[in-house]
């Protein structure tokens, strides 16, 4: 049977999937991976993920987790039976994005994590959702800590542009994005959906980057329908 692997985003953990995991676990084997915390590059994270989870896999990833899912598919396309990519991108970072990440890393190294997080946390949410969710998000980032923030940002900075390979993706693919995602704009998801044959594409209104928390019922329903179709 296909095992569903849930892949958190940058500096996130299993709490990112707190609303979806119980319902999805009722459909079959499920594991929430922490491979992104234990390897230096996306390719190495993907190799670790595949080694630790034998057999056919369905991969659902949010943000950086979606990037990791694509890298795992790239390494083992025959084992990946389905992909769900939430608020993610197949692009490499632009020079401007690289500069922003370098500046962030420098501030983390200077002990300014709290200052930087406070200045940027609202960009993760639709304004209507920020007040109720920002505190929990900050707690999750703090659990990851400075070393992981730096290491995972460096892994994302080093990633390749996978857009030229998307046309080869043959497994059922669900692409979802918040209409108001400021961190990974909807155009990034739209181009994945346009390039992947027969991809399902959903844009969620009143939603920013944290789809699983901001629109939990809609995300859970879409993931359950996608998961059921795989077996």
C-alpha positions as a printed NumPy array, in Angstrom:
array([[  0.   ,   0.   ,   0.   ],
       [  1.116,   3.55 ,  -0.691],
       [  2.451,   5.432,   2.341],
       [  1.592,   9.113,   2.588],
       [  4.49 ,  11.293,   3.721],
       [  3.681,  14.806,   4.947],
       [  6.533,  17.277,   4.483],
       [  6.585,  20.459,   6.605],
       [  7.866,  23.775,   5.332],
       [ 11.006,  25.666,   6.285],
       [ 11.523,  25.705,  10.071],
       [  8.17 ,  23.939,  10.505],
       [  7.355,  20.604,  12.115],
       [  4.478,  18.14 ,  12.465],
       [  2.255,  20.86 ,  13.931],
       [  1.887,  22.301,  10.437],
       [ -0.275,  19.251,   9.593],
       [ -2.214,  19.133,  12.878],
       [ -5.574,  19.663,  11.157],
       [ -4.975,  17.199,   8.312],
       [ -2.992,  14.304,   9.781],
       [ -5.78 ,  12.551,  11.763],
       [ -8.179,  12.409,   8.801],
       [ -5.469,  11.353,   6.366],
       [ -4.156,   8.666,   8.724],
       [ -7.587,   7.047,   8.619],
       [ -7.093,   6.414,   4.895],
       [ -3.824,   4.476,   5.123],
       [ -0.217,   4.54 ,   6.317],
       [  1.033,   8.028,   7.119],
       [  4.317,   9.518,   8.331],
       [  5.322,  13.133,   8.981],
       [  8.935,  13.498,   7.934],
       [ 11.653,  15.518,   9.608],
       [ 14.244,  14.783,   6.919],
       [ 14.498,  18.522,   6.247],
       [ 16.131,  18.917,   9.662],
       [ 18.798,  16.269,   9.111],
       [ 20.503,  16.974,   5.784],
       [ 22.221,  19.959,   4.198],
       [ 20.696,  20.028,   0.717],
       [ 17.302,  19.282,  -0.783],
       [ 18.808,  16.412,  -2.758],
       [ 20.279,  14.894,   0.408],
       [ 16.999,  15.411,   2.272],
       [ 15.198,  13.618,  -0.55 ],
       [ 17.662,  10.711,  -0.492],
       [ 17.209,  10.394,   3.287],
       [ 13.431,  10.494,   2.946],
       [ 13.447,   7.751,   0.34 ],
       [ 15.86 ,   5.575,   2.323],
       [ 13.778,   5.814,   5.494],
       [ 10.442,   5.15 ,   3.811],
       [ 10.543,   2.086,   1.541],
       [  7.934,   1.193,  -1.029],
       [  5.483,   3.349,  -2.965],
       [  4.988,   6.855,  -1.597],
       [  2.589,   9.765,  -1.883],
       [  4.242,  13.046,  -0.95 ],
       [  2.396,  16.113,   0.307],
       [  4.609,  19.121,   0.951],
       [  3.996,  22.696,   2.054],
       [  6.353,  25.429,   0.803],
       [  9.881,  24.01 ,   1.222],
       [  8.222,  20.636,   1.762],
       [  6.865,  20.857,  -1.775],
       [ 10.362,  21.538,  -3.064],
       [ 11.555,  18.462,  -1.181],
       [  8.717,  16.403,  -2.662],
       [  9.786,  17.385,  -6.178],
       [ 13.391,  16.44 ,  -5.426],
       [ 12.288,  13.034,  -4.115],
       [ 10.224,  12.467,  -7.265],
       [ 13.247,  13.435,  -9.324],
       [ 15.371,  10.788,  -7.58 ],
       [ 12.755,   8.021,  -7.638],
       [  9.925,   8.757, -10.072],
       [  8.845,   5.119, -10.098],
       [  8.209,   5.123,  -6.341],
       [  6.292,   8.392,  -6.11 ],
       [  2.627,   7.612,  -6.803],
       [  1.253,  11.089,  -6.104],
       [  2.317,  14.654,  -5.277],
       [  0.485,  17.413,  -3.432],
       [  2.301,  20.752,  -3.55 ],
       [  0.95 ,  23.489,  -1.272],
       [  2.187,  27.059,  -1.596],
       [  5.381,  25.869,  -3.214],
       [  7.611,  26.614,  -6.194],
       [  9.704,  24.784,  -8.779],
       [ 11.835,  27.873,  -9.42 ],
       [ 15.31 ,  28.621,  -8.151],
       [ 15.708,  31.738,  -6.015],
       [ 16.163,  35.002,  -7.898],
       [ 19.175,  37.224,  -7.115],
       [ 16.887,  39.459,  -5.042],
       [ 15.585,  36.487,  -3.054],
       [ 19.123,  35.251,  -2.475],
       [ 20.08 ,  38.668,  -1.111],
       [ 17.092,  38.635,   1.25 ],
       [ 18.008,  35.201,   2.555],
       [ 21.675,  36.17 ,   3.001],
       [ 20.61 ,  39.213,   4.972],
       [ 18.299,  37.083,   7.092],
       [ 21.034,  34.554,   7.798],
       [ 23.37 ,  37.37 ,   8.848],
       [ 20.755,  38.668,  11.274],
       [ 20.169,  35.181,  12.685],
       [ 23.915,  34.808,  13.234],
       [ 23.947,  38.164,  15.041],
       [ 21.338,  36.957,  17.514],
       [ 18.497,  38.997,  16.026],
       [ 16.092,  36.118,  15.393],
       [ 13.213,  37.536,  17.436],
       [ 13.531,  40.933,  15.814],
       [ 13.511,  39.443,  12.326],
       [ 10.609,  37.1  ,  13.029],
       [  8.499,  39.894,  14.506],
       [  9.093,  42.018,  11.416],
       [  8.157,  39.28 ,   8.971],
       [  5.602,  36.952,  10.563],
       [  2.585,  38.796,   9.173],
       [  3.745,  38.117,   5.62 ],
       [  2.905,  34.44 ,   6.191],
       [ -0.842,  35.033,   6.614],
       [ -3.878,  36.641,   5.094],
       [ -4.64 ,  39.674,   7.315],
       [ -7.88 ,  38.125,   8.536],
       [ -6.021,  35.06 ,   9.843],
       [ -2.852,  36.558,  11.278],
       [ -4.049,  37.488,  14.757],
       [ -5.259,  34.009,  15.634],
       [ -2.413,  32.046,  14.058],
       [  0.774,  34.109,  14.258],
       [  1.546,  33.152,  17.853],
       [  1.484,  29.424,  17.137],
       [  3.558,  29.919,  14.016],
       [  6.214,  31.822,  15.966],
       [  6.317,  29.059,  18.57 ],
       [  6.932,  26.512,  15.814],
       [  9.764,  28.602,  14.328],
       [ 11.327,  28.991,  17.768],
       [ 11.255,  25.2  ,  18.211],
       [ 13.318,  24.895,  15.048],
       [ 15.873,  27.402,  16.339],
       [ 18.557,  29.512,  14.748],
       [ 20.754,  26.678,  13.458],
       [ 17.869,  25.101,  11.543],
       [ 16.681,  28.451,  10.185],
       [ 20.135,  29.047,   8.761],
       [ 20.663,  25.507,   7.449],
       [ 17.256,  25.23 ,   5.79 ],
       [ 17.511,  28.663,   4.191],
       [ 20.878,  27.669,   2.753],
       [ 19.36 ,  24.468,   1.357],
       [ 16.598,  26.452,  -0.345],
       [ 19.111,  28.98 ,  -1.703],
       [ 21.094,  26.208,  -3.377],
       [ 18.155,  24.538,  -5.124],
       [ 17.925,  24.132,  -8.887],
       [ 15.199,  25.324, -11.213],
       [ 13.06 ,  22.21 , -11.731],
       [ 10.541,  23.786, -14.086],
       [ 12.105,  22.169, -17.194],
       [ 11.424,  18.722, -15.677],
       [  7.779,  19.184, -14.727],
       [  6.447,  17.917, -18.038],
       [  7.764,  14.439, -17.182],
       [  5.682,  14.247, -14.012],
       [  3.134,  11.502, -14.604],
       [  1.643,  10.819, -11.159],
       [ -1.575,  12.445,  -9.9  ],
       [ -0.612,  15.941,  -8.786],
       [ -2.573,  18.374,  -6.638],
       [ -1.377,  21.989,  -6.555],
       [ -2.865,  24.404,  -4.021],
       [ -2.073,  28.026,  -3.176],
       [ -3.514,  30.869,  -1.154],
       [ -4.761,  33.761,  -3.259],
       [ -2.925,  36.162,  -0.952],
       [  0.33 ,  34.246,  -0.527],
       [  3.056,  36.897,  -0.229],
       [  5.933,  34.482,   0.366],
       [  5.378,  32.168,  -2.6  ],
       [  3.127,  34.096,  -5.004],
       [  0.269,  32.213,  -6.71 ],
       [  2.032,  32.481, -10.067],
       [  4.612,  29.957,  -8.819],
       [  1.905,  27.372,  -8.19 ],
       [  0.054,  28.278, -11.376],
       [  3.094,  27.543, -13.52 ],
       [  3.573,  24.158, -11.837],
       [ -0.044,  23.261, -12.53 ],
       [  0.257,  24.424, -16.132],
       [  3.404,  22.379, -16.735],
       [  2.368,  19.106, -15.056],
       [  0.071,  16.995, -17.256],
       [ -3.442,  16.715, -15.797],
       [ -2.562,  18.52 , -12.55 ],
       [ -5.43 ,  19.643, -10.317],
       [ -5.084,  23.297,  -9.327],
       [ -6.91 ,  25.016,  -6.467],
       [ -6.593,  28.654,  -5.38 ],
       [ -7.915,  29.387,  -1.89 ],
       [ -9.519,  32.74 ,  -1.158],
       [ -8.812,  34.562,   2.126],
       [ -5.598,  32.586,   2.489],
       [ -1.909,  33.401,   2.661],
       [  1.104,  31.06 ,   2.838],
       [  0.009,  28.804,   5.724],
       [ -2.737,  26.932,   3.865],
       [ -2.969,  24.037,   6.301],
       [ -3.806,  26.39 ,   9.187],
       [ -5.628,  29.186,   7.375],
       [ -8.054,  27.012,   5.376],
       [ -7.805,  23.665,   7.189],
       [-11.139,  22.185,   6.13 ],
       [-10.644,  22.912,   2.437],
       [ -7.069,  21.645,   2.47 ],
       [ -8.062,  18.471,   4.32 ],
       [-10.922,  17.759,   1.912],
       [ -8.717,  18.258,  -1.149],
       [ -5.935,  16.08 ,   0.25 ],
       [ -8.352,  13.307,   1.19 ],
       [ -9.855,  13.234,  -2.299],
       [ -6.369,  13.188,  -3.846],
       [ -5.211,  10.436,  -1.453],
       [ -8.244,   8.243,  -2.086],
       [ -7.608,   8.361,  -5.827],
       [ -4.106,   6.906,  -5.484],
       [ -4.996,   3.351,  -4.424]])
